[in-house]
Amino acid sequence: MANIKSAEKRARQSDAQHIANHAAKSDVSTCRKGLLAAVAKGDKAAATGAFAHFASRLDKAVKKGILKQNNADRRKARAHALLASIA
């Protein structure tokens, strides 16, 4: 346990950030699963909407510093290739 007041505050902030980051990553993962489910069904319209939602969540995670830009770009590229495979 921290002995200094600022260290205690930093520990509290770290815990709060960990929870927020985990929630955001979980949301991205949930969106990805929705996209995969839509692609598996072969529903182009639903898959397109799911892709837009997934890309939006990735961009928001990058903006908040949860994911790196290259990581999000790679995930979007793979998802887009998956979406293109439906046609």
C-alpha positions in Angstrom: 0.0 0.0 0.0 1.2 3.5 -0.8 2.5 5.7 2.0 2.2 9.0 0.2 -1.1 10.7 -0.5 -0.3 11.3 -4.2 0.7 7.7 -4.6 -2.6 6.6 -3.1 -4.4 8.9 -5.6 -2.4 7.6 -8.4 -3.4 4.0 -7.4 -7.1 5.0 -7.4 -6.7 6.6 -10.8 -5.0 3.6 -12.2 -7.7 1.3 -11.0 -10.4 3.5 -12.5 -8.5 3.7 -15.8 -8.1 -0.1 -15.9 -11.8 -0.6 -15.5 -12.6 2.0 -18.2 -10.0 0.5 -20.6 -11.3 -3.0 -20.1 -14.9 -1.9 -20.8 -13.9 -0.2 -24.0 -11.9 -3.2 -25.2 -14.8 -5.4 -24.3 -17.1 -3.2 -26.3 -14.8 -3.4 -29.3 -14.8 -7.2 -29.0 -18.6 -7.4 -28.8 -18.9 -5.3 -31.9 -16.5 -7.6 -33.7 -18.5 -10.7 -32.7 -21.6 -9.0 -34.1 -19.8 -8.4 -37.4 -18.7 -12.0 -37.5 -22.2 -13.2 -36.8 -23.6 -11.0 -39.6 -20.9 -12.3 -42.0 -21.6 -15.9 -41.1 -25.3 -15.4 -41.9 -24.4 -13.8 -45.2 -26.5 -10.7 -44.6 -24.7 -8.0 -46.5 -26.8 -5.1 -45.1 -26.4 -6.2 -41.5 -22.7 -6.8 -42.0 -22.2 -3.4 -43.4 -23.9 -1.8 -40.5 -21.9 -3.9 -38.0 -18.7 -3.0 -39.8 -19.5 0.7 -39.5 -20.2 0.3 -35.8 -17.0 -1.8 -35.3 -14.9 0.8 -37.1 -16.5 3.6 -35.0 -15.7 1.8 -31.8 -12.1 1.2 -32.9 -11.7 4.9 -33.8 -13.1 6.0 -30.4 -10.7 3.6 -28.6 -7.8 5.1 -30.5 -8.9 8.6 -29.7 -9.0 7.7 -26.0 -5.6 6.1 -26.2 -6.8 2.6 -25.4 -5.6 1.2 -28.7 -2.8 2.3 -31.0 -3.6 3.6 -34.5 -1.9 0.8 -36.3 -3.7 -1.8 -34.3 -7.1 -0.3 -35.1 -6.1 0.1 -38.8 -5.1 -3.6 -39.0 -8.4 -4.7 -37.3 -10.4 -2.6 -39.7 -8.5 -3.9 -42.7 -9.2 -7.5 -41.7 -12.8 -6.8 -41.0 -13.2 -5.0 -44.4 -11.7 -8.0 -46.2 -14.1 -10.2 -44.3 -17.0 -8.0 -45.4 -15.8 -8.0 -49.0 -15.8 -11.8 -49.0 -19.6 -11.9 -48.7 -20.2 -10.5 -52.2 
